[in-house]
Amino acid sequence: MAIDFQKLFAACQPDRSLNLANPDDRPYYIDFSAVRGDKIIRRLRRTIGGSSQSTCQLFSGHVGCGKTTELFRLKSELEEDGYYVVYFECTEDLDLDNVDVTDVLLAIARQASEKLEQDQIFLEPQGFKKFLQDAVTFLQTEIDITGAQVNVPGGTKLSAKSDGKFEFSLPLGIASITAEAKKDKNLHDRLRQYLAPRTTSLLAIINDELLNPATIALRQRNKKGLVVVVDNLDRVGAQINNAKRPQNEYLFIEQGSDLRRLSCHLIYTIPLVLLFTNERDLLVNRLGGGTEPTVLPMVPVQSRDGQVYEEGMRLLRQMVLARAFPELTSEQERLERVHEVFQSPALLDRLCFISGGHVRKLMTLLFSCLQVDDLPLSSDGIESVIRDYRDALLVTVDDDEWKLIMQVVRQRVIQGDEQFKILLPSTFFFEYRDSEGRWFGLNPVLAETREYKHWLEQAS
């Protein structure tokens, strides 16, 4: 059967995460756990399954290293274990350039209550609805919180029945308020002004009227418990906020204790750079409750001594070929048809190696090749895409950063808060794991630049 080019093109979309609950996605999934140095998903899963109390776990790694796909795998496995899982990408609800603990709490409450209602689990969070009414009254802004706009001088008035019960959907009410606040910075600031001194009350309402009753109702349906997975929160940046702190440090360290006080199992994705700050232990204790964060490293394409790491390369080849031949389940069968995708097997290896084992970057490179070349992909087309990638990264490296890069290559270690903040988010170096522990490798595409080769000549 010939390759379906349109299907291959769609399967290689760089921002596509695989959801193992979707039968169409399963053929594309490759398990990299054997070369990532740890049973990453098993660790998260066992922590939840082995605890009788609520847990809070931190999950990190480079943006694009495959965290979302692995979280979908975790969701699927937890559901098989009998847990009720609320997974969501927080970018749906939050402005990550201006985010506070109360924003995250409301996003979790909205997503959890919405999924529960979809699954016909209806609660009576009247205190929570009253809390939202008071917030709208404070904002003095017309917000459609009930599904029907009510125009009242000085704000929006929510109607209640004679027995004092409010008749509107909780997720709709939260969504209406937060959506307006996300669009209007001044409104967002006023909402935060109202919520900040009431964080403890908000937590109590979410636990007492939503999460705890939901857990009871779920157990009546033979569910073991409630798990909330908050993805993409690792994209919170380091810009200085009104509290004069980097935004990511403020949210996860300063406000971390509140983030973990919800009465359910929690998994938060957090920025990788925070695991290398001087306040790392404070982060682990406040947000993780003393539990070490779980890091998803890159798929190794070379070992510490610079030799090609064949097992990592083997799996990356399969990741690419599975996109072209999802109907095949045998690795050998896929390899036998590699010439239908690449003019030579060496070109597949070239793409895998230059990606550094960064799975999204590999998909980005492959997708770019498909944009400019016909099958089977040629050397000219692939090298053109790699040059574009190299040049785009090269222009971001200034002289001071080159000095820092050379220093790290010479010493073979990244040390200090500032080095991590510069080198990791910029993808100048990638993190890997092996039997000896963590190590950092220079992005392979930087190793091919004239600047790096010139430095090597001078250093030798």
C-alpha positions as CSV (number, residue, x, y, z in Angstrom):
1,M,0.0,0.0,0.0
2,A,1.4,3.4,-1.0
3,I,1.9,6.1,1.6
4,D,-1.1,8.4,2.0
5,F,0.8,11.8,1.8
6,Q,-2.1,13.9,3.2
7,K,-2.4,11.5,6.2
8,L,1.4,11.6,6.7
9,F,1.3,15.4,6.5
10,A,-1.4,15.7,9.1
11,A,0.3,13.1,11.4
12,C,3.5,15.2,11.4
13,Q,1.9,18.4,12.6
14,P,4.5,19.6,15.2
15,D,1.9,20.7,17.8
16,R,0.0,17.4,17.6
17,S,0.0,15.5,20.9
18,L,-1.0,11.9,20.9
19,N,-3.9,10.8,23.0
20,L,-3.8,7.1,23.7
21,A,-7.5,7.1,24.4
22,N,-8.0,7.9,20.7
23,P,-7.6,4.7,18.6
24,D,-6.4,6.7,15.7
25,D,-3.4,8.0,17.7
26,R,-2.3,4.7,19.2
27,P,-0.3,3.4,16.1
28,Y,1.8,6.6,16.2
29,Y,2.9,6.2,19.9
30,I,6.5,5.0,20.6
31,D,7.5,4.2,24.2
32,F,10.8,6.0,25.0
33,S,10.9,5.0,28.7
34,A,13.7,2.5,28.2
35,V,16.1,5.3,27.1
36,R,14.9,8.1,29.3
37,G,16.5,6.8,32.4
38,D,13.4,6.1,34.5
39,K,9.9,4.8,34.4
40,I,8.5,8.3,34.3
41,I,4.8,7.5,34.0
42,R,5.0,4.5,36.3
43,R,6.4,6.8,39.0
44,L,3.5,9.3,38.7
45,R,0.9,6.5,38.6
46,R,2.3,4.6,41.6
47,T,2.4,7.7,43.7
48,I,-1.3,8.2,43.2
49,G,-2.2,4.5,43.5
50,G,-0.1,4.0,46.6
51,S,-1.5,6.9,48.7
52,S,-4.7,7.1,50.7
53,Q,-4.4,10.9,50.9
54,S,-4.4,13.6,48.2
55,T,-1.1,14.0,46.4
56,C,0.6,16.8,44.5
57,Q,3.2,15.9,41.9
58,L,5.3,18.2,39.7
59,F,6.1,17.2,36.2
60,S,8.7,19.0,34.0
61,G,10.9,18.9,31.0
62,H,11.8,21.0,28.0
63,V,8.8,22.5,26.2
64,G,8.1,20.1,23.3
65,C,9.9,17.1,24.8
66,G,6.6,15.0,24.9
67,K,5.1,15.8,28.3
68,T,1.5,16.2,26.9
69,T,1.6,12.8,25.1
70,E,3.0,11.1,28.3
71,L,0.3,12.8,30.4
72,F,-2.4,11.4,28.0
73,R,-0.8,8.0,28.5
74,L,-1.0,8.5,32.3
75,K,-4.6,9.6,32.1
76,S,-5.5,6.5,30.1
77,E,-3.7,4.2,32.6
78,L,-5.2,5.9,35.6
79,E,-8.7,5.5,34.1
80,E,-7.9,1.8,33.6
81,D,-7.0,1.7,37.3
82,G,-10.4,3.1,38.2
83,Y,-9.6,6.8,38.7
84,Y,-11.6,9.7,37.4
85,V,-9.2,12.1,35.6
86,V,-9.8,15.7,34.8
87,Y,-7.1,16.7,32.3
88,F,-6.9,20.2,30.8
89,E,-4.5,22.5,29.1
90,C,-4.5,25.7,31.2
91,T,-3.9,27.9,28.2
92,E,-7.7,27.5,27.6
93,D,-8.4,29.5,30.8
94,L,-5.3,31.5,31.8
95,D,-3.2,34.3,30.5
96,L,0.2,32.9,31.4
97,D,1.8,36.3,31.2
98,N,-0.3,37.4,34.1
99,V,-1.4,34.5,36.3
100,D,-2.0,34.2,40.0
101,V,-2.9,31.3,42.3
102,T,-6.5,32.3,42.3
103,D,-6.6,32.1,38.5
104,V,-5.3,28.6,38.6
105,L,-7.8,27.6,41.4
106,L,-10.8,28.9,39.4
107,A,-9.5,27.2,36.2
108,I,-9.4,23.9,38.1
109,A,-12.8,24.4,39.6
110,R,-14.3,25.2,36.2
111,Q,-12.7,22.3,34.4
112,A,-13.6,19.8,37.1
113,S,-17.2,21.0,37.5
114,E,-17.7,21.1,33.8
115,K,-16.5,17.5,33.3
116,L,-18.6,16.3,36.3
117,E,-21.7,17.9,34.8
118,Q,-21.0,16.3,31.4
119,D,-20.9,12.9,33.2
120,Q,-24.2,13.6,34.9
121,I,-22.7,14.3,38.4
122,F,-24.6,17.3,39.6
123,L,-23.6,19.0,42.9
124,E,-25.2,21.8,44.9
125,P,-22.4,24.3,45.4
126,Q,-24.6,27.2,46.6
127,G,-21.9,28.8,48.7
128,F,-19.6,28.8,45.6
129,K,-22.3,30.4,43.5
130,K,-22.8,33.0,46.2
131,F,-19.0,33.6,46.2
132,L,-19.2,34.3,42.4
133,Q,-22.2,36.6,42.8
134,D,-20.3,38.7,45.4
135,A,-17.3,38.8,43.0
136,V,-19.5,40.1,40.2
137,T,-21.1,42.7,42.5
138,F,-17.6,43.9,43.5
139,L,-16.5,44.2,39.9
140,Q,-19.5,46.4,39.0
141,T,-19.4,45.1,35.5
142,E,-22.1,43.5,33.3
143,I,-21.1,39.9,33.0
144,D,-23.4,37.2,31.6
145,I,-23.0,34.7,34.4
146,T,-26.3,32.9,34.2
147,G,-26.5,32.5,30.4
148,A,-28.8,35.6,30.1
149,Q,-27.5,39.1,30.4
150,V,-29.1,41.1,33.2
151,N,-28.5,44.8,33.0
152,V,-28.5,46.5,36.4
153,P,-27.0,49.9,37.2
154,G,-23.7,49.4,39.0
155,G,-23.3,45.8,37.9
156,T,-25.0,42.5,37.3
157,K,-27.5,41.1,39.8
158,L,-27.9,37.3,40.0
159,S,-31.4,36.1,40.7
160,A,-32.0,33.5,43.4
161,K,-35.1,31.4,44.2
162,S,-37.1,32.0,47.3
163,D,-35.2,29.2,49.0
164,G,-32.0,31.1,48.5
165,K,-30.6,28.8,45.8
166,F,-28.9,30.2,42.7
167,E,-30.0,28.7,39.4
168,F,-27.0,28.8,37.1
169,S,-24.3,26.4,36.1
170,L,-21.1,26.7,38.2
171,P,-18.7,26.1,35.3
172,L,-20.6,28.6,33.2
173,G,-20.5,31.1,36.0
174,I,-16.8,30.7,36.5
175,A,-16.1,30.7,32.7
176,S,-18.1,33.9,32.2
177,I,-16.1,35.8,34.9
178,T,-12.7,34.5,33.9
179,A,-13.2,35.0,30.2
180,E,-14.1,38.7,30.7
181,A,-11.1,39.1,33.1
182,K,-8.8,37.5,30.5
183,K,-9.9,40.0,27.9
184,D,-9.6,43.1,30.1
185,K,-6.5,43.6,32.2
186,N,-8.1,46.2,34.4
187,L,-11.0,43.9,35.1
188,H,-8.5,41.1,35.8
189,D,-6.7,43.3,38.3
190,R,-9.9,44.2,40.1
191,L,-10.9,40.5,40.2
192,R,-7.5,39.6,41.7
193,Q,-7.9,42.5,44.2
194,Y,-11.1,40.9,45.3
195,L,-9.9,37.3,45.4
196,A,-6.4,37.6,46.8
197,P,-7.5,38.2,50.5
198,R,-10.1,35.5,50.1
199,T,-7.8,32.7,48.8
200,T,-8.3,30.6,51.9
201,S,-12.1,31.0,51.6
202,L,-11.9,30.1,47.9
203,L,-9.9,27.0,48.6
204,A,-12.4,26.0,51.4
205,I,-15.4,26.4,49.0
206,I,-13.7,24.5,46.2
207,N,-12.9,21.6,48.6
208,D,-16.1,21.6,50.6
209,E,-18.6,22.1,47.8
210,L,-16.9,20.7,44.8
211,L,-14.0,18.3,45.2
212,N,-15.0,16.5,48.4
213,P,-18.6,15.9,47.3
214,A,-17.4,14.9,43.9
215,T,-15.1,12.3,45.4
216,I,-18.0,10.9,47.4
217,A,-20.2,10.7,44.3
218,L,-17.4,9.2,42.2
219,R,-16.8,6.5,44.8
220,Q,-20.4,5.6,44.7
221,R,-19.8,4.9,41.0
222,N,-16.9,2.7,42.0
223,K,-14.1,5.2,41.2
224,K,-11.0,5.1,43.3
225,G,-10.7,8.9,43.4
226,L,-10.3,12.2,41.6
227,V,-7.2,13.2,39.7
228,V,-6.7,16.7,38.2
229,V,-3.8,17.1,35.7
230,V,-3.0,20.8,34.8
231,D,-0.9,20.8,31.6
232,N,1.0,23.7,30.0
233,L,1.5,25.5,33.3
234,D,5.2,25.1,32.6
235,R,4.9,27.9,30.1
236,V,4.5,30.5,32.7
237,G,7.4,32.9,32.0
238,A,10.1,34.6,34.1
239,Q,8.9,38.2,33.4
240,I,9.0,40.4,36.5
241,N,5.5,40.9,38.0
242,N,3.9,43.5,40.3
243,A,5.4,41.7,43.3
244,K,8.9,42.4,41.8
245,R,9.5,38.7,41.3
246,P,9.8,36.5,38.2
247,Q,6.3,35.4,37.4
248,N,7.1,31.7,37.5
249,E,8.9,31.8,40.8
250,Y,6.1,33.9,42.3
251,L,3.4,31.4,41.3
252,F,5.1,28.1,42.0
253,I,7.3,29.0,45.0
254,E,5.6,32.0,46.7
255,Q,2.1,30.7,46.2
256,G,3.0,27.0,45.9
257,S,1.5,26.0,49.3
258,D,-2.0,27.2,48.2
259,L,-1.7,25.3,44.8
260,R,-1.4,22.0,46.6
261,R,-4.2,22.5,49.1
262,L,-6.9,21.1,46.9
263,S,-8.6,17.9,48.1
264,C,-7.7,15.6,45.1
265,H,-4.7,14.2,43.4
266,L,-2.9,16.9,41.5
267,I,-0.3,16.9,38.8
268,Y,1.1,20.3,37.7
269,T,3.6,20.8,34.8
270,I,6.2,23.4,35.9
271,P,9.0,25.3,34.2
272,L,12.2,23.2,34.0
273,V,14.3,26.2,35.0
274,L,12.7,26.3,38.4
275,L,14.4,22.9,39.2
276,F,17.8,24.6,39.0
277,T,17.1,27.7,41.1
278,N,18.5,28.4,44.5
279,E,15.0,28.0,45.9
280,R,14.5,24.5,44.5
281,D,14.1,22.9,47.9
282,L,11.5,25.6,48.9
283,L,9.6,24.8,45.7
284,V,9.7,21.0,46.4
285,N,8.6,21.4,50.0
286,R,5.8,24.0,49.4
287,L,4.3,22.7,46.2
288,G,5.5,19.1,46.0
289,G,5.0,18.4,49.6
290,G,8.6,17.1,49.7
291,T,8.1,14.7,46.7
292,E,10.8,15.1,44.1
293,P,9.7,16.5,40.8
294,T,9.5,14.1,37.8
295,V,11.5,15.2,34.8
296,L,11.0,14.0,31.3
297,P,14.4,14.2,29.6
298,M,15.3,14.1,25.9
299,V,15.6,10.9,24.0
300,P,19.4,10.4,23.8
301,V,21.0,10.4,20.4
302,Q,24.5,10.2,21.8
303,S,26.1,9.1,25.0
304,R,28.2,11.2,27.4
305,D,31.4,10.4,25.5
306,G,29.9,11.7,22.2
307,Q,29.3,8.3,20.6
308,V,26.0,7.7,18.8
309,Y,23.5,6.1,21.1
310,E,22.0,3.4,19.0
311,E,19.0,2.5,21.1
312,G,17.7,6.1,21.2
313,M,18.2,6.5,17.5
314,R,16.4,3.2,16.9
315,L,13.3,4.5,18.7
316,L,13.4,7.9,17.0
317,R,13.5,6.1,13.6
318,Q,10.4,4.2,14.6
319,M,8.7,7.4,15.7
320,V,9.2,8.9,12.2
321,L,8.3,5.7,10.3
322,A,5.2,5.1,12.4
323,R,3.9,8.4,11.0
324,A,4.3,7.0,7.5
325,F,3.2,3.4,8.2
326,P,0.7,3.4,11.1
327,E,-0.8,0.2,9.8
328,L,2.5,-1.7,10.4
329,T,3.3,-3.0,13.8
330,S,6.7,-4.5,13.1
331,E,9.8,-2.4,13.4
332,Q,11.5,-4.4,10.7
333,E,8.6,-4.0,8.3
334,R,8.8,-0.3,8.7
335,L,12.5,-0.2,8.2
336,E,12.1,-2.2,5.0
337,R,10.0,0.6,3.5
338,V,12.2,3.5,4.6
339,H,13.1,4.2,1.0
340,E,9.5,5.2,0.3
341,V,10.0,8.1,2.7
342,F,13.8,8.9,2.4
343,Q,16.1,8.5,-0.5
344,S,18.5,6.7,1.9
345,P,18.3,5.5,5.5
346,A,21.2,7.8,6.3
347,L,18.8,10.8,5.8
348,L,16.4,9.5,8.4
349,D,19.4,9.2,10.8
350,R,20.5,12.7,9.9
351,L,17.1,14.1,10.9
352,C,16.9,12.1,14.1
353,F,20.4,13.0,15.2
354,I,20.1,16.7,14.5
355,S,16.9,16.9,16.6
356,G,18.9,16.1,19.7
357,G,16.1,13.7,20.7
358,H,13.7,16.6,21.1
359,V,10.6,14.9,19.8
360,R,8.7,18.1,18.8
361,K,11.8,19.4,17.0
362,L,12.1,16.2,15.1
363,M,8.4,16.5,14.0
364,T,9.0,20.1,13.1
365,L,12.0,19.2,10.9
366,L,10.1,16.4,9.3
367,F,7.0,18.6,8.7
368,S,9.2,21.3,7.1
369,C,10.7,18.7,4.8
370,L,7.3,17.6,3.7
371,Q,6.4,21.2,3.0
372,V,9.3,21.7,0.5
373,D,10.0,18.3,-0.9
374,D,8.3,15.3,-2.5
375,L,8.6,11.7,-1.3
376,P,11.1,10.2,-1.0
377,L,12.7,13.1,0.8
378,S,16.1,14.1,-0.7
379,S,19.3,15.2,0.8
380,D,19.0,18.7,-0.7
381,G,15.6,19.2,0.8
382,I,16.6,17.9,4.3
383,E,19.9,19.9,4.4
384,S,18.0,23.0,3.4
385,V,15.6,22.6,6.3
386,I,18.5,21.9,8.7
387,R,20.3,25.0,7.6
388,D,17.2,27.1,8.2
389,Y,16.9,25.6,11.7
390,R,20.6,26.2,12.4
391,D,20.5,29.8,11.2
392,A,17.3,30.6,13.1
393,L,18.9,29.4,16.4
394,L,22.3,30.9,15.6
395,V,21.0,34.5,15.4
396,T,19.7,34.2,19.0
397,V,23.2,33.5,20.4
398,D,25.1,36.6,21.5
399,D,28.8,36.8,22.3
400,D,28.3,36.4,26.0
401,E,26.2,33.3,25.5
402,W,28.8,31.8,23.2
403,K,31.4,32.3,25.9
404,L,29.0,30.6,28.4
405,I,28.3,27.7,25.9
406,M,32.1,27.1,25.4
407,Q,32.6,27.2,29.2
408,V,30.0,24.5,29.7
409,V,31.3,22.4,26.9
410,R,34.8,22.6,28.4
411,Q,33.7,21.8,32.0
412,R,30.9,19.3,30.9
413,V,28.5,20.6,33.5
414,I,26.0,23.5,33.9
415,Q,26.4,25.2,37.2
416,G,24.6,28.0,38.9
417,D,21.2,29.7,38.6
418,E,22.1,32.0,35.8
419,Q,23.6,29.4,33.5
420,F,20.4,27.3,33.8
421,K,18.2,30.3,33.1
422,I,20.1,31.2,30.0
423,L,21.0,27.9,28.5
424,L,18.0,25.6,29.1
425,P,15.1,27.7,27.9
426,S,17.1,28.7,24.8
427,T,17.6,25.0,23.9
428,F,21.3,25.6,23.6
429,F,21.7,22.4,25.7
430,F,19.4,19.4,26.3
431,E,19.0,17.3,29.4
432,Y,19.5,13.6,29.3
433,R,19.5,10.7,31.8
434,D,21.5,7.5,32.0
435,S,22.6,5.0,34.6
436,E,25.0,7.6,36.1
437,G,22.3,10.3,36.4
438,R,21.7,13.6,34.7
439,W,23.9,15.1,32.0
440,F,23.6,17.9,29.5
441,G,24.5,17.8,25.8
442,L,25.1,20.7,23.4
443,N,22.3,21.0,20.8
444,P,23.7,19.1,17.8
445,V,22.8,21.8,15.4
446,L,25.0,24.3,17.3
447,A,27.8,21.9,17.1
448,E,27.7,22.2,13.3
449,T,28.1,26.0,13.3
450,R,31.3,27.7,12.1
451,E,31.5,29.6,15.4
452,Y,31.6,26.4,17.4
453,K,34.1,24.6,15.1
454,H,36.4,27.7,15.2
455,W,36.4,27.6,19.0
456,L,37.3,23.9,18.9
457,E,40.2,24.6,16.7
458,Q,41.5,27.4,19.0
459,A,40.9,25.2,22.1
460,S,42.9,22.2,20.7
